[in-house]
């Protein structure tokens, strides 16, 4: 077993060289590794690796770092639009529940407002406890909640959602009554189970973006259902008739955004993604865009989804 221990910058450079990576400017590389972290930059090596766990012939550190920057730029584009979707779903959920159950926490956090499935009773209690905890924690700290607590002595749901994580919103949606889920899903023209999966998948990718984890080749455990976009884009299937792309990968996020973002915002999003790809293509020669698309689950004609 290899023993993990501290490595100096010089040793880090030597390790990369030993794996076949071309280092043109060692001092510049050491400066980048110091600022960006060897572990994080080297995390992008897999796309350049051969079966012998060596870098493809001709791979330079500049290309490895460009892939690191590509993923950072990709995360920025994703995160910006993820926040739009997050704000939209928070607004819709808070509006629907407040309209039906009331705007004071003792009203909208009443356990009777949520699923009556006895198997879910513990989960309902857990989610409501988390929401009440956020009221206690943020009641006098967050500007919005402080104003309501100070002036009205309660926090309406449309204010509370401001301090709820997307993960908690995911949990909240999961304990709603089926009819309430469907009323919310209707806003997007979706069925409740589809929206449930969409929120779960987006929550997973949002966490990756927020913590600067690798996103470009990430796969989730949840899969979205087949959509008309899979068919219209001519996405290939395996021997079992299952689509090979756009199910639990980054292109699945694109398909979700297509259905949850406003048309103009989605069009701008795709253009931003295309620009990120173009920068990668200009800076990386060892890896083709085609291979990158494959790792990400993107079909070659992904931009056609704009007008579908």
C-alpha positions in Angstrom: 0.0 0.0 0.0 1.4 3.4 -0.9 1.9 5.6 2.0 0.3 9.1 1.7 2.5 11.8 3.0 3.4 15.5 2.5 5.1 16.3 -0.8 7.0 19.4 -1.6 6.2 21.4 -4.8 9.4 20.0 -6.4 8.3 16.4 -5.5 4.8 17.1 -6.9 6.3 18.2 -10.2 8.5 15.1 -10.3 5.5 12.9 -9.7 3.7 14.5 -12.7 6.8 14.1 -14.8 7.0 10.5 -13.8 3.5 9.9 -15.1 4.5 11.3 -18.5 3.2 14.8 -18.2 5.3 17.4 -20.1 6.4 20.3 -17.8 7.6 23.2 -19.9 8.0 25.7 -17.1 8.6 24.1 -13.7 8.5 27.4 -11.7 5.2 28.4 -13.2 3.8 24.9 -12.5 4.9 25.1 -8.9 3.2 28.5 -8.5 0.0 27.1 -9.9 0.1 24.0 -7.7 0.7 26.2 -4.7 -2.3 28.4 -5.4 -4.7 25.8 -6.8 -3.7 22.6 -4.9 -1.9 19.7 -6.5 -4.7 17.3 -5.5 -7.4 19.4 -7.2 -5.5 20.0 -10.4 -4.3 16.4 -10.6 -8.0 15.3 -10.2 -8.5 16.0 -13.9 -5.8 13.5 -15.0 -8.2 10.7 -15.8 -9.4 12.0 -19.1 -5.7 12.1 -20.2 -4.8 8.7 -18.8 -3.9 5.6 -20.8 -4.7 2.1 -19.5 -1.2 2.1 -17.9 -2.2 5.1 -15.8 0.2 7.3 -17.6 -0.6 10.6 -19.4 -1.3 10.3 -23.1 1.8 11.0 -25.2 2.3 14.8 -25.7 0.0 15.9 -22.8 1.3 19.1 -21.2 0.7 20.6 -17.8 -0.9 23.5 -19.6 -3.6 21.1 -21.0 -4.2 19.5 -17.6 -4.6 23.0 -16.0 -6.8 24.1 -18.9 -9.1 21.2 -18.1 -9.2 22.3 -14.4 -10.1 25.8 -15.6 -12.6 24.5 -18.0 -14.5 22.7 -15.2 -14.3 25.9 -13.1 -15.8 27.9 -15.8 -18.4 25.2 -16.4 -19.3 25.2 -12.7 -19.7 29.0 -12.8 -22.2 28.9 -15.7 -24.1 26.0 -14.1 -24.2 27.5 -10.6 -25.5 30.8 -11.9 -28.4 29.2 -13.6 -28.9 26.7 -10.8 -29.5 29.6 -8.5 -32.2 30.9 -10.9 -34.0 27.5 -10.9 -33.5 27.3 -7.1 -35.1 30.7 -6.5 -38.0 29.8 -8.9 -38.8 26.6 -7.2 -38.5 28.2 -3.7 -40.9 31.0 -4.8 -43.4 28.6 -6.3 -43.4 26.2 -3.3 -43.7 29.1 -0.8 -46.6 30.7 -2.7 -48.6 27.4 -3.1 -48.2 26.4 0.5 -48.8 29.8 1.9 -51.9 30.2 -0.2 -53.3 26.9 1.0 -52.1 26.6 4.6 -51.3 30.1 5.8 -48.3 32.4 6.2 -47.4 31.9 9.9 -45.0 29.1 10.8 -47.5 27.5 13.1 -49.8 27.2 10.2 -47.6 26.2 7.3 -45.4 23.9 9.4 -48.3 22.0 10.8 -47.6 18.3 10.3 -51.2 17.8 9.0 -50.2 19.7 5.9 -47.8 17.0 4.8 -48.0 13.4 3.7 -50.1 11.2 6.0 -48.2 8.1 5.0 -47.3 6.6 8.4 -44.0 5.3 6.9 -43.0 8.9 6.3 -43.9 10.2 9.7 -40.3 10.3 11.0 -39.1 12.0 7.8 -41.9 14.7 8.1 -40.9 15.4 11.7 -37.2 15.6 10.7 -37.8 18.1 7.8 -40.1 20.3 9.9 -37.5 20.3 12.8 -34.8 21.4 10.3 -37.0 24.2 9.1 -37.9 25.4 12.6 -34.2 25.3 13.5 -33.5 27.6 10.6 -36.0 30.0 11.9 -34.3 30.0 15.3 -30.8 30.3 13.9 -31.6 33.0 11.3 -34.4 34.8 13.1 -32.0 37.4 14.5 -29.1 37.1 12.1 -30.4 37.2 8.5 -31.7 40.6 7.4 -35.0 39.3 6.0 -35.9 37.0 8.8 -34.8 39.5 11.5 -37.2 42.1 10.0 -40.2 39.9 10.3 -39.3 38.4 13.7 -38.7 41.9 15.1 -41.7 43.6 13.6 -44.3 40.8 13.2 -43.0 38.0 15.6 -43.2 35.4 12.8 -41.4 34.4 9.6 -43.6 33.7 6.5 -42.6 30.9 4.3 -41.8 33.2 1.4 -39.1 34.7 3.6 -38.0 31.5 5.3 -37.1 29.8 1.9 -34.4 32.5 1.5 -32.3 30.8 4.2 -33.2 27.2 3.3 -30.7 25.1 1.4 -31.6 23.6 -1.9 -31.1 20.2 -0.2 -33.7 21.1 2.4 -36.1 22.3 -0.3 -35.6 18.9 -1.9 -36.5 17.2 1.4 -39.5 19.5 1.8 -40.9 18.7 -1.7 -40.5 15.0 -0.8 -42.9 15.2 2.2 -45.6 17.2 0.5 -49.0 15.7 -0.1 -49.3 14.3 -3.6 -51.8 16.9 -4.7 -49.6 19.7 -3.6 -46.6 18.2 -5.4 -48.7 18.1 -8.6 -49.9 21.7 -8.3 -46.3 22.8 -8.1 -45.3 20.5 -11.0 -48.1 21.8 -13.1 -46.4 25.2 -13.1 -43.6 23.6 -15.1 -45.8 21.3 -17.2 -44.4 18.3 -15.5 -45.8 15.4 -13.4 -44.9 15.3 -9.7 -42.6 12.3 -9.9 -40.6 13.9 -12.7 -40.2 17.1 -10.8 -39.2 15.2 -7.7 -36.3 13.5 -9.6 -35.3 16.8 -11.3 -35.0 18.5 -7.9 -33.0 15.6 -6.5 -30.6 15.6 -9.4 -30.2 19.4 -9.4 -29.6 19.4 -5.6 -26.7 16.9 -6.2 -25.1 19.1 -8.9 -25.6 22.2 -6.9 -23.6 20.8 -4.0 -20.8 19.9 -6.4 -20.8 23.5 -7.8 -20.9 25.1 -4.4 -17.9 23.0 -3.1 -15.9 23.3 -6.3 -15.9 19.6 -6.9 -15.5 18.0 -10.4 -18.7 18.4 -12.4 -17.9 17.8 -16.0 -18.0 14.0 -15.9 -20.1 13.5 -12.7 -22.9 10.9 -12.8 -25.7 10.9 -10.3 -27.4 7.8 -8.8 -30.9 9.1 -9.9 -31.8 9.0 -13.5 -34.3 11.2 -15.2 -37.1 9.7 -17.4 -36.8 9.7 -21.2 -37.9 12.9 -22.7 -38.8 14.1 -26.2 -35.4 15.8 -26.3 -33.6 12.5 -26.2 -35.6 11.3 -29.2 -35.4 14.6 -31.1 -31.6 14.8 -30.7 -31.2 11.3 -31.9 -29.3 10.2 -28.7 -28.0 6.6 -29.1 -29.3 3.7 -27.1 -27.7 0.6 -25.8 -28.7 -3.0 -26.5 -31.4 -2.7 -23.8 -33.0 0.3 -25.5 -31.7 2.7 -22.9 -30.4 6.1 -23.8 -26.7 6.5 -23.3 -26.7 10.2 -22.7 -28.8 12.7 -20.8 -30.0 10.4 -18.1 -27.8 11.0 -15.0 -25.0 13.1 -16.4 -24.4 16.8 -17.1 -26.6 16.7 -20.2 -29.4 15.6 -18.0 -29.0 19.0 -16.2 -29.3 20.7 -19.6 -32.5 18.8 -20.3 -33.9 19.8 -16.9 -32.9 23.5 -17.5 -34.7 23.3 -20.8 -37.9 22.6 -19.0 -37.4 24.8 -15.9 -35.6 27.9 -17.2 -37.4 30.7 -19.1 -36.7 30.4 -22.9 -34.4 33.4 -23.2 -32.4 32.4 -20.1 -32.0 28.9 -21.4 -30.8 30.1 -24.8 -28.2 32.3 -23.1 -27.1 29.4 -20.9 -26.4 27.1 -23.9 -24.4 29.9 -25.6 -22.3 30.3 -22.4 -21.7 26.5 -22.4 -20.7 26.6 -26.0 -18.2 29.4 -25.3 -16.7 27.3 -22.4 -16.3 24.4 -24.9 -14.6 26.7 -27.5 -12.0 27.9 -24.9 -11.2 24.2 -24.1 -10.9 23.4 -27.8 -8.4 26.3 -28.2 -6.2 25.2 -25.2 -6.3 21.4 -25.3 -5.0 19.4 -28.3 -4.5 16.0 -26.8 -8.2 15.6 -26.1 -10.8 16.2 -28.7 -14.1 17.9 -28.0 -15.8 14.7 -29.1 -14.1 12.8 -26.3 -15.0 15.5 -23.9 -18.7 15.4 -25.0 -18.7 11.7 -24.5 -17.4 12.0 -20.9 -20.0 14.6 -20.1 -23.0 12.9 -21.8 -23.4 15.6 -24.4 -24.5 14.6 -28.0 -22.6 16.3 -30.8 -25.7 18.3 -31.8 -26.5 19.5 -28.3 -27.0 23.1 -29.4 -30.1 22.0 -31.4 -32.0 21.8 -28.1 -32.3 25.6 -28.1 -35.0 25.6 -30.7 -36.8 22.4 -29.8 
